[in-house]
Amino acid sequence: MKPGPSSERAVILAASERDAVRTAHLIKEAGYYANICGDIAELERQVASGAGLAIIADEAIGTADLAGLTRWLNEQPSWSDFPIVLMSEGGGPERSPEAARLGRALGNVTFIERPFHPTTLVSLVAAAVRGRRRQYQTRAILEDLTESESLLQTALDAGHLGALELHVPGFELEASATCKRFFGRAADLPFTYQDLLDAVHPDDRARRQEVVEHTLKTGADYKIEYRNIWPDGSQHWVDVRARAVRRPDGSIRSLVGVCSDITARKTAEIEREALLAQLAAERSALAELTATLEQRVEQRTADLMREVAARERAQEQLRHAQKLEAIGQLTGGVAHDFNNLLMAVMGNLDLLRKRMPEDPRLQRLVDGALQGAERGASLTQRLLAFARQQDLRAVPVDLGALVRDMSELLERSLGPRIVLRLDIPDGLPLACVDTNQLELAVLNLAINARDAMPDGGAIEIRLAAWQAKNEQTKNEQIGNEQTKSDPALHPGNYLKLSVIDSGTGMTPEVLKRAIEPFFSSKPVGKGTGLGLSMVHGLAVQLGGALQLSSAVGEGTTAVLVLPVATAAPEAASPVPVAQPVKRSAVILLVDDDPLIAMSTMEMLEDLGHRVIGANSGPHALDILRSDQEIDLMMTDHVMPGMTGIELAAASREVRPQLVVLLATGYAELPDGTHVDLPRLAKPYHQDQLRERLDQLLGRGAASDLRVAAEDAGPLILPPPP
């Protein structure tokens, strides 16, 4: 079923009709689709016909026969993992054996304990629908891959080509049905490398073996024509062409190529050569010309094959880059929306914690919810790092001092079974990096190395200077083999920060996908799949690269290539101390999301300020043009019709001295935008909001900002689309 209202709806099975109707009303009010099921049989039919998720009350299925539902769940295709939200009175599987049983039976289950806040249910439904949409996208991708494989097979069939792969050093042969047919074997019969050797004509075996050994020794293309004898005794010619596929350590893993039956051509060539031999005296000049022409044709054919292979490699790299770019854009948008949701959750929880009664159990529940929101905020930072939309402050940094200062933190994080060694030479130049993000990246790489050594071991961190040159950036792809540079690196001076472990290592398949977002080789629950993606995104955003090399049983080396700083570090300036606000301020709050606007307004009023709300840029301008006293305008950036930056520029024409605070989940502003506005990153706590307002509204701070605004002149905005 294609994605749509039916395939994204929530099917509800509650203990009572009243609960079902109330749950459906909450979901529909949030903009999603919902159907109510009277019993488990109807739920099974609704799920089988297409749905986004199921919401089930545990008492509604306590004694029901779940065989049909579990059978459908177990028979889902590989792309599908149908989400279920289980409403439970007794809590999750850690407290309720029944919940644990249902969780094991139903698979992808999220538990929600009653009573619950409607926002919690809506958030779970939104997350489940988004996850279901991604599953549908995965299905579409799998269908495209299947179609591509079919097209490739069609091309091979059209060219009458057989495919083969010879794995070394074990010499294990994989041959297609067409390839077997060229050696007189049926498609359903086994065909080993020894069978192939036995089939080669005795007069051609030595020549063929010499070409194989030359290819395995030098890595040159394998290209040969020879005779083979079929089981029925007939003699045939084959043309075999293959190319070496290397492991990350540079050794040859296998020979992959194609073969074709050239018996007809060879027979014709033999007959022609016999005829030319009879007419050699009369046609010697013509024979020489023909030989020269054949040589040129062969050379041109080889050149064309190399060009095709190079073009295919370039197209594959382009497709990989386009895929990562598309995923990065999608990830950045999801992180922005998630930041907005976390903003409402954290703001309301802050207010709730201040106003609820002194009940330790309630306090623990609220603290747990806040911790979950904080973890969500950390996850969005990783998503933004992968999408290259995080806010970086790249400054000249002494990497040697930074790593030495981190050594105590690293040793505590790695545990007593891991030995940490540092190899940091003196006299290294400064690197241009964001200190906080780089520390997080190094910690990520160290923890990944630790997890690869379950029985303990050693981790070495090295620093070295390195220079990228033009000739060092040719035909190298990160993730397939040990790399000396990244094709995206510009020639210049860099520093290499290497994290080396002696752990289990990675297979070539895992290494190839290591930096893909949400891909993880760790057990379920042990990783988000965003660690290496975040490190890669940070390195690229800083103008460097992440290089990986690994071999099973030999450990992994992760190298951060970072640009050398071209400017001297700025002198540290004293941090201005915010003056406490002496009066209640009048704040104009501009946000198009009513949920976030309500939460922020509550926090501002709780801080003692008077708030005027506006749901769009034009609405805020109407208020600014009035006689209403306003001390500060706090605005979101991404709003329909008029962005926060455009609103700030327009507000300077109306009230040049007005202080503007930009509160946004996006860390990166559009290209062409030059603005120096105070900013507050979403999501934020009430304490962070209070501290920022104290800085802007304190004595002297506001006046300094107004003078700076007057001196800066109008904002420069990006050109219209």
C-alpha positions in Angstrom: 0.0 0.0 0.0 1.3 3.5 -0.9 1.8 6.0 1.9 -1.4 7.9 2.6 -4.3 8.4 5.0 -5.0 4.6 5.3 -1.4 3.5 5.5 -0.5 6.2 8.2 -3.6 5.9 10.4 -3.6 4.8 14.0 -5.8 1.7 14.7 -7.1 1.8 18.3 -8.1 -1.1 20.6 -9.1 0.2 24.0 -10.7 -1.4 27.0 -13.9 0.7 26.6 -15.6 2.6 23.9 -15.2 5.8 25.9 -11.4 5.4 26.1 -11.2 4.5 22.4 -13.2 7.5 21.4 -11.2 9.9 23.6 -7.9 8.5 22.2 -9.1 8.8 18.6 -10.2 12.4 19.3 -6.7 13.3 20.6 -5.0 11.8 17.6 -7.3 13.4 15.1 -7.1 16.7 16.8 -3.3 16.6 16.3 -3.7 16.2 12.6 -3.4 12.4 12.2 -5.8 9.6 11.1 -7.4 7.2 13.6 -9.8 4.1 13.4 -11.4 2.4 16.4 -11.5 -1.4 16.5 -14.1 -3.3 18.5 -12.0 -6.4 19.1 -8.7 -8.1 18.3 -10.0 -9.7 15.1 -11.0 -6.3 13.7 -7.6 -4.9 14.7 -5.9 -7.7 12.8 -8.0 -6.8 9.7 -7.3 -3.1 10.0 -3.5 -3.7 10.4 -3.4 -6.1 7.5 -5.2 -3.6 5.2 -2.7 -0.9 5.9 -1.9 1.2 9.0 0.8 3.5 10.5 0.6 2.1 14.1 -1.6 0.4 16.6 -2.6 1.7 20.0 -3.6 -1.1 22.3 -4.7 -1.1 25.9 -3.2 -4.1 27.8 -6.4 -5.1 29.5 -8.1 -5.2 26.1 -5.8 -8.1 25.0 -5.1 -9.7 28.4 -7.0 -12.9 27.5 -7.2 -12.4 23.7 -5.7 -14.8 21.2 -2.8 -12.9 19.7 -1.8 -15.7 17.4 -3.1 -14.0 14.2 -1.6 -10.6 15.1 1.8 -12.1 16.0 1.8 -14.2 12.8 1.2 -11.1 10.7 4.0 -9.2 12.6 6.4 -12.1 12.2 5.6 -12.4 8.5 6.3 -8.7 7.8 8.7 -8.0 4.9 12.3 -7.0 5.7 11.6 -3.3 5.3 8.6 -3.3 7.7 8.7 -3.0 11.5 5.1 -2.2 12.5 5.0 0.1 15.6 2.7 -0.6 18.5 1.9 1.8 21.5 0.8 -0.3 24.5 -1.2 1.6 27.2 -0.5 -0.1 30.5 -1.7 0.4 34.0 1.3 -1.4 35.5 4.1 0.3 33.7 6.7 -1.0 31.3 8.4 -4.4 31.0 10.9 -3.5 33.8 8.0 -3.5 36.3 5.3 -5.6 34.8 5.8 -9.3 33.7 2.7 -9.0 31.6 4.1 -6.0 29.8 7.3 -7.8 29.2 5.4 -10.8 27.7 3.5 -8.6 25.4 6.6 -6.7 24.4 8.3 -10.0 23.4 5.2 -11.2 21.5 4.5 -7.9 19.6 8.1 -6.8 18.8 8.3 -3.0 18.1 6.4 -1.9 21.2 6.5 1.5 23.0 4.9 1.5 26.5 2.9 4.4 27.9 1.7 4.3 31.5 -1.7 5.6 32.3 -2.6 8.2 33.3 -0.6 10.1 30.6 -0.5 13.6 29.2 -2.2 14.0 25.8 1.0 15.6 24.5 2.9 12.4 25.3 0.5 10.2 23.3 0.5 12.7 20.4 4.3 12.7 20.4 4.5 8.9 20.3 2.0 8.8 17.4 4.0 11.5 15.5 7.2 9.5 16.0 5.6 6.3 15.0 4.1 7.8 11.8 7.4 9.3 10.9 9.1 6.0 11.4 6.4 4.2 9.3 7.0 6.8 6.5 10.7 6.0 6.6 9.8 2.3 6.3 7.7 3.0 3.2 10.7 5.0 1.8 12.9 2.0 2.5 10.5 -0.2 0.6 10.6 2.1 -2.4 14.5 2.0 -2.3 14.5 -1.8 -2.2 12.1 -1.9 -5.1 14.4 0.4 -7.1 17.4 -1.8 -6.2 15.6 -4.9 -7.4 14.7 -3.1 -10.6 18.3 -2.1 -11.0 19.5 -5.6 -10.5 17.0 -6.8 -13.1 18.2 -4.2 -15.6 21.8 -5.3 -15.0 20.9 -8.9 -15.6 19.0 -7.9 -18.7 22.1 -6.1 -20.0 24.2 -9.2 -19.4 21.7 -11.4 -21.1 21.5 -9.0 -24.1 25.3 -9.0 -24.4 25.4 -12.8 -24.1 27.7 -12.4 -21.1 28.2 -14.7 -18.1 29.3 -13.4 -14.7 31.9 -14.9 -12.5 33.8 -14.2 -9.3 36.9 -16.0 -8.1 37.7 -15.6 -4.3 41.3 -15.8 -3.2 43.3 -17.2 -1.6 40.8 -20.1 -1.3 40.0 -20.1 -5.1 36.3 -20.4 -4.6 34.4 -19.8 -7.8 30.9 -18.3 -8.2 29.5 -18.5 -11.7 26.2 -17.5 -13.2 24.0 -19.9 -15.2 25.2 -18.3 -18.5 28.8 -18.7 -17.5 28.2 -22.4 -16.7 26.6 -22.9 -20.1 29.7 -21.6 -21.8 31.6 -24.6 -20.1 28.9 -27.1 -21.0 27.4 -27.3 -17.5 23.7 -27.1 -16.6 22.6 -24.2 -14.4 21.5 -26.4 -11.5 24.8 -28.4 -11.3 27.7 -27.3 -9.2 30.7 -25.8 -11.0 33.9 -25.4 -8.9 37.2 -23.8 -9.8 38.7 -27.3 -10.1 35.9 -28.2 -12.6 37.0 -25.1 -14.6 40.7 -26.1 -14.5 39.8 -29.6 -15.7 37.8 -28.2 -18.6 40.6 -26.1 -20.0 42.3 -27.5 -23.1 45.6 -29.1 -22.1 47.5 -26.9 -24.6 46.1 -23.7 -23.1 46.5 -24.5 -19.4 50.0 -23.2 -18.9 49.3 -20.0 -20.7 46.1 -19.4 -18.7 47.9 -20.2 -15.4 50.6 -17.7 -16.3 48.0 -14.9 -16.9 46.2 -15.7 -13.6 49.5 -15.6 -11.6 50.5 -12.3 -13.3 47.1 -10.8 -12.4 47.3 -11.9 -8.7 50.9 -10.7 -8.4 50.5 -7.2 -10.1 46.8 -6.5 -9.9 46.6 -6.0 -13.7 43.4 -6.8 -15.5 42.8 -10.4 -16.3 42.1 -10.9 -20.0 42.5 -14.1 -21.9 40.9 -16.3 -24.6 41.3 -20.1 -24.4 39.7 -23.3 -25.3 37.7 -25.6 -23.0 36.4 -29.1 -23.5 32.7 -29.8 -22.7 31.6 -33.1 -21.0 30.4 -34.3 -24.4 33.9 -33.9 -25.8 33.2 -30.9 -28.0 35.7 -28.0 -28.0 34.7 -24.4 -27.5 36.4 -21.0 -27.1 35.7 -18.5 -24.2 36.8 -14.9 -23.7 37.3 -14.1 -20.0 37.9 -10.6 -18.7 38.1 -9.7 -14.9 39.4 -7.0 -12.6 40.9 -7.3 -9.2 38.9 -6.2 -6.1 41.1 -5.3 -3.2 40.7 -5.5 0.6 41.3 -2.4 2.8 44.9 -3.5 3.3 45.5 -3.5 -0.4 45.6 -7.3 -0.9 43.4 -8.8 -3.7 40.1 -10.2 -2.3 38.7 -11.6 -5.6 38.6 -11.3 -9.4 35.3 -10.2 -10.7 34.5 -10.3 -14.4 32.5 -11.6 -17.4 33.0 -14.3 -20.0 31.6 -14.9 -23.4 31.5 -17.8 -25.9 33.6 -16.8 -28.9 33.6 -20.2 -30.6 32.0 -18.8 -33.8 34.5 -15.9 -34.0 37.5 -18.1 -33.2 36.5 -20.6 -35.8 36.1 -17.9 -38.4 39.5 -16.5 -37.3 41.2 -19.9 -37.7 39.7 -20.4 -41.1 40.8 -16.9 -42.1 44.3 -17.5 -40.8 44.5 -20.7 -42.8 43.4 -18.9 -45.9 45.8 -16.0 -45.3 48.6 -18.6 -44.9 47.8 -20.0 -48.3 47.9 -16.5 -49.8 50.8 -15.2 -47.6 53.1 -14.5 -50.6 50.4 -12.4 -52.4 48.8 -10.8 -49.4 51.7 -10.1 -47.0 51.1 -6.4 -47.1 47.4 -6.8 -46.4 48.1 -9.3 -43.6 50.4 -6.7 -41.9 47.8 -4.0 -42.2 45.2 -6.3 -40.7 47.4 -7.2 -37.8 48.1 -3.5 -37.1 44.4 -2.7 -37.3 43.6 -5.4 -34.9 46.2 -4.1 -32.5 44.7 -0.6 -32.7 41.2 -2.0 -32.2 42.3 -4.0 -29.1 44.0 -1.0 -27.7 41.0 1.2 -28.3 38.8 -1.4 -26.7 41.0 -1.6 -23.6 41.0 2.3 -23.4 37.2 2.3 -23.7 36.9 -0.3 -21.0 39.1 1.8 -18.7 37.0 4.9 -19.4 33.8 3.1 -18.8 35.2 1.7 -15.5 36.3 5.2 -14.4 33.0 6.7 -15.4 31.2 4.0 -13.4 33.3 4.7 -10.3 32.7 8.4 -10.6 28.9 7.9 -11.0 28.9 5.6 -8.0 30.7 8.2 -5.9 28.2 10.9 -7.1 25.2 8.7 -6.2 26.7 8.0 -2.8 27.3 11.8 -2.2 23.8 12.6 -3.4 22.3 10.0 -1.1 24.2 11.4 1.9 23.2 14.9 0.9 19.5 14.0 0.7 19.6 12.2 4.0 21.5 15.1 5.5 18.8 17.6 4.4 16.0 15.3 5.7 17.9 14.8 8.9 18.3 18.5 9.4 14.6 19.2 8.9 13.7 16.4 11.3 16.1 17.7 13.9 14.6 21.2 13.6 11.1 19.8 14.1 12.3 17.7 17.0 13.9 20.7 18.6 10.6 22.5 18.5 8.8 19.5 20.1 11.5 19.3 22.8 11.1 23.0 23.4 7.5 22.6 24.4 8.2 19.5 26.5 11.1 21.0 28.4 9.4 24.3 29.0 6.3 22.8 30.3 8.2 20.4 32.5 10.3 23.2 34.0 7.1 25.0 34.9 5.4 21.9 36.2 8.4 21.0 38.4 8.2 24.5 40.0 4.4 24.3 40.7 3.7 20.7 41.6 3.3 19.6 45.2 6.3 18.3 47.2 5.8 14.7 46.2 9.1 12.7 45.8 7.5 10.3 43.3 6.2 13.1 41.1 9.6 14.8 41.3 11.3 11.6 40.1 8.8 11.3 37.2 9.4 14.9 36.1 13.1 14.6 36.5 13.0 11.4 34.4 11.0 13.2 31.7 13.5 16.1 31.7 16.4 13.6 31.4 14.6 12.0 28.4 14.1 15.4 26.8 17.8 16.3 27.4 18.8 13.0 25.7 16.5 13.9 22.9 18.3 17.3 22.6 21.6 15.5 22.5 20.3 13.3 19.7 19.2 16.3 17.7 22.8 17.8 18.1 24.1 14.5 16.6 21.6 14.7 13.8 22.5 18.4 13.1 26.2 17.4 13.1 25.6 14.7 10.5 23.5 17.2 8.4 26.3 19.8 8.9 23.9 22.3 10.4 25.4 22.6 13.8 26.7 26.0 15.0 30.5 25.9 14.9 32.9 28.4 16.3 36.2 27.4 14.6 39.2 29.1 16.3 42.9 28.3 16.4 43.5 25.5 18.9 46.5 23.6 20.2 45.4 20.0 19.5 48.3 18.6 21.6 47.2 20.5 24.7 43.5 19.7 24.0 44.2 15.9 23.9 46.4 16.0 26.9 43.8 17.9 28.9 41.2 15.2 27.8 43.4 12.3 28.9 41.9 12.1 32.4 38.3 12.2 31.1 39.2 9.6 28.5 40.7 7.2 31.0 37.7 7.5 33.2 35.4 6.9 30.2 37.4 3.9 28.9 37.6 2.0 32.1 40.5 0.1 33.8 40.8 -2.6 31.1 41.8 -0.1 28.4 45.3 1.4 28.2 45.5 4.9 26.7 48.7 5.9 25.0 49.4 9.4 23.6 51.9 10.1 20.8 52.0 13.9 20.5 55.1 15.5 19.1 56.1 19.1 20.0 56.0 22.0 17.6 52.8 21.2 15.8 50.9 24.1 14.3 47.5 25.2 15.6 44.4 23.7 14.1 41.2 25.6 13.1 38.5 23.7 15.0 35.5 24.1 17.4 36.9 23.0 20.7 33.7 21.6 22.2 32.6 19.7 19.2 36.1 18.3 18.6 36.3 17.0 22.2 32.9 15.3 21.7 34.2 13.7 18.4 37.4 12.4 20.1 35.4 11.0 22.9 33.0 9.3 20.4 36.0 7.7 18.6 37.6 6.6 21.8 34.4 5.0 23.1 33.8 3.2 19.7 37.4 1.9 20.0 36.7 0.7 23.6 33.5 -1.1 22.5 35.5 -2.9 19.8 37.8 -4.4 22.6 35.4 -6.3 24.9 38.4 -8.1 26.5 40.4 -5.0 27.0 43.4 -3.7 25.0 45.2 -0.5 24.1 44.1 2.7 22.4 46.7 5.0 20.9 46.0 8.7 20.0 48.5 10.2 17.6 49.0 13.7 16.2 51.0 14.5 13.1 51.3 17.2 10.5 50.3 16.4 6.9 50.2 18.1 3.6 47.6 17.4 0.9 48.7 17.6 -2.7 46.9 17.5 -6.0 48.3 14.1 -7.0 47.2 12.6 -3.6 43.5 13.1 -4.3 42.8 10.7 -7.2 40.4 7.7 -7.3 40.3 7.2 -3.5 37.1 6.4 -1.7 36.7 6.5 2.1 35.4 3.3 3.6 36.6 0.9 0.9 40.4 0.8 1.7 43.0 2.5 3.6 43.1 6.1 2.4 45.8 8.7 2.4 43.4 11.6 1.6 39.8 12.5 1.0 38.9 13.5 -2.6 37.1 16.6 -1.2 40.3 17.9 0.5 41.9 20.9 -1.0 45.7 21.0 -1.3 47.2 22.6 1.8 48.4 21.9 5.4 46.5 19.7 7.8 46.8 17.9 11.1 46.0 14.2 11.4 44.5 13.1 14.7 44.5 9.3 14.7 42.6 7.0 17.2 44.0 3.5 16.8 42.7 0.4 18.6 43.6 -3.3 18.6 40.0 -4.6 18.6 37.9 -6.9 16.5 38.0 -4.7 13.4 35.3 -4.4 10.7 34.5 -6.4 7.7 34.7 -4.6 4.3 30.9 -4.5 4.1 30.6 -2.9 7.6 33.5 -0.5 6.9 31.9 0.6 3.7 28.7 1.6 5.6 30.4 2.8 8.8 29.6 6.5 8.4 26.0 6.0 7.1 23.5 7.6 9.5 21.6 5.2 11.8 23.9 2.2 10.7 25.4 0.5 13.7 27.1 -2.9 14.1 26.5 -2.8 17.9 23.7 -4.8 19.6 20.3 -3.2 19.8 20.2 -0.6 22.5 24.0 -0.1 22.5 24.3 2.7 19.9 22.3 5.2 17.9 24.2 4.8 14.6 25.0 8.5 14.6 28.5 8.6 16.3 30.7 8.2 13.2 28.1 10.2 11.1 28.4 13.1 13.6 32.3 12.9 13.5 32.3 12.8 9.7 29.8 15.7 9.4 32.0 17.8 11.9 35.2 17.0 9.9 33.7 18.0 6.6 32.1 21.1 8.1 35.5 22.2 9.4 37.0 21.6 5.9 38.7 18.3 6.7 37.8 14.6 6.5 37.3 11.4 8.4 39.4 8.5 7.1 38.7 4.9 8.3 40.7 1.8 7.8 40.1 -1.6 9.4 40.6 -5.3 9.1 38.9 -8.1 11.0 41.0 -9.2 13.9 43.6 -6.4 13.4 41.7 -3.4 14.8 40.6 0.0 13.4 42.3 3.3 12.7 40.1 6.4 12.6 41.9 9.6 11.3 40.5 13.1 11.7 42.1 15.3 9.1 41.8 18.9 10.3 42.9 22.1 8.6 45.8 24.1 10.0 44.8 27.6 11.4 45.9 30.5 9.2 45.3 33.2 11.9 46.7 33.7 15.4 44.4 32.9 18.3 42.4 35.8 19.6 43.3 37.2 23.0 40.8 36.2 25.7 38.5 39.0 26.6 36.7 39.2 30.0 33.2 37.8 29.9 30.7 40.6 30.7 28.7 40.0 33.8 24.9 40.2 33.2 23.2 42.8 35.4 20.1 41.6 37.2 16.9 42.9 35.7 15.4 45.6 38.1 11.9 45.7 36.6 9.3 43.6 34.8 9.9 43.9 31.0 7.4 44.1 28.2 8.3 41.3 25.7 6.9 40.8 22.2 6.9 37.0 21.6 6.7 36.0 17.9 6.2 32.3 17.0 3.9 30.6 14.6 3.7 27.3 16.5 1.0 27.7 19.2 2.4 24.9 21.3 5.8 26.5 21.6 4.3 30.0 21.9 2.1 28.9 24.8 5.0 27.2 26.6 7.4 30.2 26.2 4.8 32.7 27.2 4.2 30.7 30.4 7.9 30.7 31.2 8.3 34.4 30.5 5.3 35.3 32.7 6.6 33.0 35.4 9.8 35.1 35.3 7.7 38.2 36.0 7.6 39.7 32.5 4.5 40.9 30.6 4.2 39.2 27.3 2.5 40.2 24.1 2.0 37.4 21.6 2.2 37.5 17.8 1.8 34.4 15.5 3.6 35.9 12.4 6.0 38.6 11.2 3.3 40.9 9.8 1.3 40.6 13.0 4.4 41.6 15.1 5.0 44.6 12.8 1.5 45.8 13.4 2.1 45.7 17.1 5.5 47.5 16.7 3.8 50.3 14.7 1.4 50.9 17.6 2.1 53.0 20.7 2.5 49.9 22.9 5.6 50.0 25.1 8.0 47.1 24.2 11.4 46.4 25.8 12.5 43.4 23.8 11.2 41.3 20.9 11.8 37.5 21.0 11.2 35.8 17.7 11.5 32.4 16.0 13.4 32.3 12.7 11.6 29.7 10.5 8.1 31.1 10.0 5.8 31.2 7.0 5.6 34.5 5.0 8.4 36.3 6.9 11.4 34.8 8.7 12.7 36.0 12.0 15.7 37.6 10.3 13.4 39.5 7.9 11.3 40.6 10.8 14.3 41.9 12.7 15.3 43.9 9.7 11.8 45.4 9.3 11.6 46.1 13.0 14.7 48.4 12.8 12.8 50.7 10.4 10.0 51.0 13.0 11.9 50.9 16.3 15.7 51.2 15.6 16.6 50.8 19.3 14.6 47.7 20.0 16.5 44.7 21.3 15.8 41.5 19.3 16.5 38.0 20.5 16.4 35.2 17.9 15.3 31.9 19.3 15.6 29.1 16.8 16.4 25.4 16.4 18.4 26.0 13.3 22.1 26.7 14.0 22.9 27.6 10.5 21.2 30.6 8.7 20.6 30.7 5.0 23.4 31.5 2.6 23.8 35.3 2.0 22.5 36.2 5.4 24.8 38.5 7.5 23.4 39.3 10.9 24.7 39.7 14.4 21.7 39.2 16.6 21.7 37.7 20.1 20.5 34.1 19.7 19.1 31.4 22.0 19.3 27.8 20.7 16.2 25.6 21.0 15.4 23.7 23.1 16.2 25.6 26.2 15.4 25.6 29.9 13.7 28.4 31.8 17.1 29.1 33.6 18.8 29.5 30.2 16.0 31.9 29.1 16.3 33.9 32.3 20.1 34.2 32.0 19.8 35.4 28.4 17.2 37.9 29.2 19.2 39.2 32.1 22.1 39.8 29.8 20.0 41.7 27.3 17.7 43.6 29.7 20.3 44.4 32.4 21.6 47.9 33.0 24.0 48.8 30.2 23.5 45.6 28.3 20.4 46.7 26.5 21.8 50.2 25.8 25.0 48.7 24.4 23.0 46.4 22.1 20.8 49.3 20.9 23.9 51.4 20.1 25.4 48.4 18.2 22.2 48.0 16.3 22.2 51.6 15.3 25.9 51.3 14.2 25.3 48.1 12.3 22.7 49.6 9.9 20.1 47.5 8.1 20.4 43.7 8.1 21.6 42.1 4.8 19.2 39.4 3.7 19.6 36.7 1.1 18.3 37.5 -2.4 14.7 36.5 -3.2 14.3 33.1 -4.8 
